[in-house]
Amino acid sequence: MRTALLALAITLAPGLVAAQSFTAVNHLKVVPLNKSTFEVIEARGEGARGMWCAASEFAQKRLGLTRGGRIYVHTARGPSISGLGRKGVVFTADPSTLSVPPSTSVSVSVRQVGQGLPIQHAYLFCKDYLIERRDIKFRRMGADTW
């Protein structure tokens, strides 16, 4: 009986995670782990900027945090705890859950536990994925130049 329940849980788990997950503007999946901790799943070669972007967007839209708040690396980039065979980073909005004191850095990384950024700063990395109308050059009919 116990084996059957475990097999059922393993079968259903990916669907449950997908139902709870959040997709950021850069198409990275974010999986909530508890009320203040969540995992960003790495994909398509996204680096630290992409991971921080997804984390900040989730913090605002799902956790209801303001851009004045901070988020921290809770568990550095490594094997995902929610996506089998993937890499991920666990972030938290609660610095009291960190295993080391919170820190700041002039470089952006997801490999140092405790590193924190203001949500507003991390959200600036999402600008890499947004196209604004003023960024588009329109070609006039008959014109040879942009």
Solvent accessible surface area in square Angstrom, and as a share of the most:
residue,aa,sasa,rsa
1,M,183,0.82
2,R,209,0.76
3,T,108,0.63
4,A,63,0.49
5,L,101,0.50
6,L,108,0.54
7,A,54,0.42
8,L,96,0.48
9,A,55,0.43
10,I,105,0.53
11,T,101,0.59
12,L,95,0.47
13,A,42,0.33
14,P,85,0.53
15,G,48,0.46
16,L,110,0.55
17,V,44,0.25
18,A,69,0.54
19,A,85,0.66
20,Q,101,0.45
21,S,19,0.12
22,F,20,0.08
23,T,65,0.38
24,A,5,0.04
25,V,46,0.27
26,N,3,0.01
27,H,126,0.56
28,L,0,0.00
29,K,94,0.40
30,V,0,0.00
31,V,8,0.04
32,P,40,0.25
33,L,67,0.33
34,N,90,0.46
35,K,184,0.78
36,S,20,0.13
37,T,9,0.05
38,F,1,0.00
39,E,1,0.01
40,V,0,0.00
41,I,11,0.06
42,E,32,0.14
43,A,20,0.16
44,R,153,0.56
45,G,76,0.74
46,E,32,0.14
47,G,44,0.43
48,A,25,0.19
49,R,114,0.42
50,G,1,0.01
51,M,1,0.00
52,W,0,0.00
53,C,0,0.00
54,A,0,0.00
55,A,0,0.00
56,S,0,0.00
57,E,10,0.05
58,F,3,0.01
59,A,0,0.00
60,Q,37,0.16
61,K,128,0.54
62,R,128,0.47
63,L,47,0.23
64,G,59,0.56
65,L,59,0.29
66,T,100,0.58
67,R,104,0.38
68,G,69,0.67
69,G,24,0.23
70,R,79,0.29
71,I,0,0.00
72,Y,18,0.07
73,V,0,0.00
74,H,55,0.25
75,T,63,0.36
76,A,27,0.21
77,R,73,0.27
78,G,14,0.13
79,P,114,0.72
80,S,18,0.11
81,I,119,0.61
82,S,29,0.18
83,G,16,0.16
84,L,167,0.83
85,G,88,0.85
86,R,109,0.40
87,K,84,0.36
88,G,3,0.03
89,V,0,0.00
90,V,7,0.04
91,F,0,0.00
92,T,0,0.00
93,A,25,0.19
94,D,47,0.25
95,P,54,0.34
96,S,96,0.62
97,T,61,0.35
98,L,20,0.10
99,S,101,0.65
100,V,64,0.37
101,P,111,0.70
102,P,70,0.44
103,S,35,0.23
104,T,102,0.59
105,S,47,0.30
106,V,163,0.94
107,S,66,0.43
108,V,47,0.27
109,S,31,0.20
110,V,7,0.04
111,R,165,0.60
112,Q,87,0.39
113,V,44,0.25
114,G,0,0.00
115,Q,1,0.00
116,G,0,0.00
117,L,7,0.04
118,P,44,0.28
119,I,0,0.00
120,Q,98,0.43
121,H,72,0.32
122,A,0,0.00
123,Y,40,0.15
124,L,97,0.48
125,F,13,0.05
126,C,0,0.00
127,K,104,0.44
128,D,83,0.43
129,Y,72,0.27
130,L,69,0.35
131,I,138,0.70
132,E,48,0.22
133,R,186,0.68
134,R,201,0.73
135,D,89,0.46
136,I,82,0.42
137,K,150,0.64
138,F,124,0.52
139,R,133,0.49
140,R,184,0.67
141,M,192,0.86
142,G,83,0.80
143,A,19,0.14
144,D,132,0.68
145,T,103,0.60
146,W,188,0.66
